[in-house]
Amino acid sequence: MAILYDNILIGTLHLIERGNGCLQYGFGILPEFWGRGFGNLIMAETFEYVRNTEWALNLKEIWADTHHKNSFAINVLKNNGFIYQGYIN
């Protein structure tokens, strides 16, 4: 999905159903938009959407991924209850 701000593409996000009640969430924002609060806003709106879908009925776990050098995104994930489990090449 595209992330738009003032009709400008600033990033993307994905939600992938992984089975067994697991949902994978990831987002990427162009570096010139890092640190401007978009991550928290995107996460809040995405999970409000998820709460209103069939996913919410069977959801057990949400995995998240982001670029390993995006400290802003990593902090957004941590501040929203995600726990770092590792780096994938």
Secondary structure, 3 states (H helix, E strand, C coil): CEEEECCEEEEEEEEEEEECCEEEEEEEECHHHCCCCHHHHHHHHHHHHHHCCCHHHHCCEEEEECCCCCHHHHHHHHHCCCCCCCCCC
